[in-house]
Amino acid sequence: MEQNQCCHHQHGHAECIRIVPIFNHLKDSQMDLIAESAKTLHLQKGEMLFRADEEDDTLYIINSGKARIYRLSDSGKEQLVRILNPGDFTGEVAIFQPGSIHENYAEALQNTSICLIKREDLQEYLVKYPQISLKILSEVTMRLKDSEKQTTQVAIENVETRIISFLAENVEKGSGNSPTIILPMSKKDLASYLGTTPETISRKFTNLEELGLIKRLPKKKIKIMDLDQLLLHTE
């Protein structure tokens, strides 16, 4: 981990604990107890939270900002694993596998505040509040499903279908048939996530725009002109 300021603001810790699904089901007094053992780390955009081969002994919870988890192939090519937003966490492997090391890299995509809880403290809470383990298992299971889906899409679907599926998955429920979405990552990271190149992403967006299916807007926004027609375009 790079040299960054760590501080102990109890209010910030309590807020961090309350927004993460693995803790926010607990009583206020229980969350306050967990918050007492948390530390806060502030990262500037581009700073690393951890690197591959470093010791994995901490649970990291995003309080504000955004970070990305990625791995490097033997040839040095980046593969995006996922984006972490407020309330998301990583490092759960450390809880159940003492002595484990990180296999991925974590980088702040913007100025980011992160809560840290050490393995020893977290294991103590798992004994006191076993329902936390079930919540962690549920979250990890969802990640595995997402990972399997991503792998399948890259293996059997063409790039345009992958892009359309990604856009559809980012539509908020109840936003109608002509929603506007905000891309949660850069074009480079989107290309990495979908197993293609930024140039191909640009070409496919242009094609979809020329077909009247989407409209690109400033600040990474995309207007889907007709969601039903967009989904039919994948068939």
Backbone torsions as a table, in degrees:
resi	resn	phi	psi	omega
1	MET	NA	140.3	-178.9
2	GLU	-75.8	166.1	-178.4
3	GLN	-74.3	112.2	178.5
4	ASN	-138.1	158.9	-179.4
5	GLN	-73.1	131.2	171.7
6	CYS	-111.1	138.9	178.8
7	CYS	-141.7	172.6	-174.5
8	HIS	-126.1	79.1	176.1
9	HIS	-101.1	108.1	-174.3
10	GLN	-58.4	-39.6	-179.5
11	HIS	-60.6	-44.0	179.7
12	GLY	-63.7	-38.8	179.1
13	HIS	-64.8	-44.3	-179.2
14	ALA	-62.0	-41.2	178.6
15	GLU	-63.2	-42.5	-179.9
16	CYS	-61.1	-45.1	-179.1
17	ILE	-64.4	-35.2	-175.3
18	ARG	-75.7	-17.1	-178.0
19	ILE	-97.8	-6.4	-177.3
20	VAL	-96.6	131.1	-174.4
21	PRO	-59.0	-26.3	-176.7
22	ILE	-76.3	-12.6	179.8
23	PHE	-120.2	-26.1	-167.9
24	ASN	-71.1	-0.3	175.6
25	HIS	-90.4	-7.6	-178.2
26	LEU	-79.6	166.7	174.8
27	LYS	-69.1	155.4	-179.5
28	ASP	-55.8	-41.9	-178.7
29	SER	-64.6	-34.5	179.1
30	GLN	-71.6	-41.3	177.8
31	MET	-66.0	-37.0	177.5
32	ASP	-62.6	-37.9	178.9
33	LEU	-64.2	-43.6	178.5
34	ILE	-64.2	-39.8	-178.7
35	ALA	-61.1	-29.1	-178.6
36	GLU	-63.6	-27.2	-178.4
37	SER	-96.2	-1.9	-178.2
38	ALA	-84.1	152.1	173.0
39	LYS	-121.4	158.7	179.9
40	THR	-114.1	133.9	178.3
41	LEU	-119.4	133.1	178.2
42	HIS	-110.7	122.2	178.5
43	LEU	-112.8	140.7	171.1
44	GLN	-85.7	158.8	178.4
45	LYS	-52.9	130.1	178.3
46	GLY	92.3	-12.3	178.5
47	GLU	-78.2	150.8	-176.7
48	MET	-93.2	135.8	173.2
49	LEU	-82.0	-44.8	173.0
50	PHE	-157.4	166.4	179.4
51	ARG	-126.4	160.3	176.2
52	ALA	-58.9	143.6	178.4
53	ASP	80.1	-2.4	173.2
54	GLU	-82.7	156.4	-178.8
55	GLU	-61.2	137.2	-178.8
56	ASP	-108.4	92.5	-175.3
57	ASP	-134.9	20.5	-173.4
58	THR	-141.3	142.6	170.1
59	LEU	-93.7	127.3	-179.1
60	TYR	-110.0	129.3	178.8
61	ILE	-121.5	126.3	178.6
62	ILE	-76.1	119.7	178.0
63	ASN	-92.0	-44.6	175.3
64	SER	-150.2	156.7	-177.6
65	GLY	92.0	-155.1	-174.6
66	LYS	-158.3	144.3	177.4
67	ALA	-139.0	161.3	177.2
68	ARG	-122.9	144.3	174.1
69	ILE	-107.0	127.8	179.6
70	TYR	-144.7	161.8	176.1
71	ARG	-122.9	163.1	177.3
72	LEU	-115.6	133.8	175.5
73	SER	-75.9	173.2	178.6
74	ASP	-59.8	-27.5	-179.7
75	SER	-87.1	-2.2	178.8
76	GLY	92.6	5.1	179.8
77	LYS	-77.7	135.1	179.2
78	GLU	-79.5	141.4	172.4
79	GLN	-129.4	113.2	-180.0
80	LEU	-67.9	132.4	177.9
81	VAL	-95.0	-52.2	176.0
82	ARG	-169.4	165.1	176.1
83	ILE	-104.1	135.5	178.2
84	LEU	-103.3	122.8	177.1
85	ASN	-111.4	171.4	179.1
86	PRO	-51.8	130.0	-177.3
87	GLY	97.0	-16.5	177.1
88	ASP	-81.9	158.0	-178.9
89	PHE	-140.7	161.7	174.3
90	THR	-149.7	160.1	-179.2
91	GLY	102.5	9.4	-178.0
92	GLU	-64.7	-23.2	178.3
93	VAL	-60.0	-33.9	-178.6
94	ALA	-60.1	-27.6	-177.0
95	ILE	-66.8	-40.9	-170.9
96	PHE	-104.0	-11.4	-178.9
97	GLN	-129.6	79.6	177.1
98	PRO	-55.9	138.5	-179.9
99	GLY	87.2	2.1	-179.6
100	SER	-73.6	160.8	177.7
101	ILE	-123.6	157.5	178.7
102	HIS	-69.4	138.1	174.9
103	GLU	-100.9	-15.1	-176.5
104	ASN	-119.6	-179.2	176.1
105	TYR	-116.9	149.6	176.4
106	ALA	-129.7	125.0	-175.8
107	GLU	-129.9	137.7	176.3
108	ALA	-72.4	128.3	178.3
109	LEU	-88.6	-14.9	175.4
110	GLN	-157.6	176.9	177.3
111	ASN	-57.4	124.7	-168.3
112	THR	-134.6	137.3	175.7
113	SER	-107.8	129.8	-173.4
114	ILE	-130.1	135.7	173.0
115	CYS	-92.8	137.3	180.0
116	LEU	-118.1	133.4	173.7
117	ILE	-128.8	123.6	-177.8
118	LYS	-72.2	153.7	-177.4
119	ARG	-53.1	-47.8	-175.9
120	GLU	-58.8	-42.2	179.3
121	ASP	-67.4	-43.3	-177.0
122	LEU	-66.3	-39.1	178.4
123	GLN	-62.0	-34.7	176.9
124	GLU	-63.5	-40.7	-180.0
125	TYR	-71.3	-30.8	178.2
126	LEU	-64.6	-34.0	177.3
127	VAL	-70.7	-42.2	-178.9
128	LYS	-70.8	-40.3	-174.8
129	TYR	-128.0	78.4	-174.6
130	PRO	-60.4	-18.9	179.3
131	GLN	-64.7	-20.5	176.7
132	ILE	-61.7	-39.4	-179.8
133	SER	-60.3	-40.3	179.6
134	LEU	-65.9	-38.0	178.2
135	LYS	-66.3	-41.4	178.0
136	ILE	-63.2	-43.7	179.0
137	LEU	-60.6	-40.9	178.7
138	SER	-63.1	-44.6	-179.9
139	GLU	-64.7	-42.7	-179.6
140	VAL	-66.5	-37.9	177.7
141	THR	-61.7	-42.0	177.5
142	MET	-61.9	-39.4	178.7
143	ARG	-64.0	-42.0	179.3
144	LEU	-61.3	-41.5	178.1
145	LYS	-62.5	-43.8	178.5
146	ASP	-62.9	-40.3	-179.9
147	SER	-65.4	-42.2	178.5
148	GLU	-64.3	-40.4	178.8
149	LYS	-63.8	-43.9	179.1
150	GLN	-61.4	-44.1	180.0
151	THR	-62.3	-42.2	179.7
152	THR	-64.6	-43.2	-179.5
153	GLN	-61.0	-45.2	-179.5
154	VAL	-64.1	-33.9	-175.4
155	ALA	-77.5	-38.5	-169.8
156	ILE	-119.1	-12.6	-177.3
157	GLU	-105.6	148.5	175.8
158	ASN	-75.7	167.2	-172.7
159	VAL	-61.1	-42.1	-177.9
160	GLU	-62.2	-40.7	178.1
161	THR	-64.4	-40.1	178.0
162	ARG	-62.0	-42.4	-179.9
163	ILE	-64.2	-45.8	-179.5
164	ILE	-62.8	-42.3	178.5
165	SER	-61.7	-41.0	179.5
166	PHE	-63.8	-44.6	178.9
167	LEU	-60.5	-44.6	-178.5
168	ALA	-63.7	-37.9	-179.3
169	GLU	-67.5	-21.4	-179.0
170	ASN	-95.9	6.2	174.9
171	VAL	-79.3	128.1	178.9
172	GLU	-74.4	143.6	179.1
173	LYS	-61.1	139.8	177.3
174	GLY	79.9	10.9	-177.6
175	SER	-93.6	6.4	174.1
176	GLY	84.4	-171.4	-175.5
177	ASN	-92.8	-5.5	178.0
178	SER	-129.1	61.1	-175.1
179	PRO	-80.4	160.2	170.8
180	THR	-112.2	128.0	179.6
181	ILE	-116.0	159.3	174.1
182	ILE	-111.9	120.9	179.0
183	LEU	-60.6	127.7	-175.1
184	PRO	-80.7	4.1	-177.1
185	MET	-153.8	169.2	178.3
186	SER	-72.5	165.4	178.2
187	LYS	-61.4	-37.2	178.2
188	LYS	-62.2	-46.3	-179.4
189	ASP	-69.7	-35.9	177.2
190	LEU	-62.4	-42.4	178.1
191	ALA	-62.1	-43.2	178.2
192	SER	-62.3	-43.5	-178.3
193	TYR	-64.2	-37.3	-177.0
194	LEU	-93.7	2.3	175.9
195	GLY	72.1	41.2	179.5
196	THR	-144.1	-157.1	-178.2
197	THR	-118.5	156.6	177.3
198	PRO	-58.5	-35.3	179.6
199	GLU	-64.0	-40.4	178.8
200	THR	-67.0	-40.0	176.8
201	ILE	-57.8	-46.1	-179.9
202	SER	-60.8	-44.2	-179.7
203	ARG	-63.3	-43.4	-178.1
204	LYS	-67.8	-38.8	175.6
205	PHE	-61.8	-41.9	178.4
206	THR	-61.7	-43.8	178.5
207	ASN	-59.7	-46.5	-179.0
208	LEU	-65.5	-33.4	178.5
209	GLU	-70.4	-41.4	179.1
210	GLU	-65.2	-28.6	177.3
211	LEU	-80.8	-3.2	179.2
212	GLY	77.1	18.4	-176.9
213	LEU	-90.5	-29.7	178.1
214	ILE	-139.0	166.8	172.7
215	LYS	-139.4	123.1	179.2
216	ARG	-80.6	134.1	-178.5
217	LEU	-121.4	167.6	177.8
218	PRO	-62.5	163.8	175.3
219	LYS	59.4	42.3	174.4
220	LYS	63.0	21.2	178.1
221	LYS	-89.7	144.4	176.1
222	ILE	-131.8	125.5	176.5
223	LYS	-92.5	119.4	174.9
224	ILE	-87.9	116.1	-173.3
225	MET	-70.8	-39.0	179.1
226	ASP	-152.3	102.7	-175.0
227	LEU	-61.2	-40.8	180.0
228	ASP	-60.9	-45.3	179.6
229	GLN	-66.7	-36.1	178.6
230	LEU	-62.5	-44.0	180.0
231	LEU	-68.4	-34.9	177.1
232	LEU	-65.0	-26.1	-179.0
233	HIS	-67.1	-16.5	179.5
234	THR	-85.7	-12.8	-174.9
235	GLU	-83.5	NA	NA
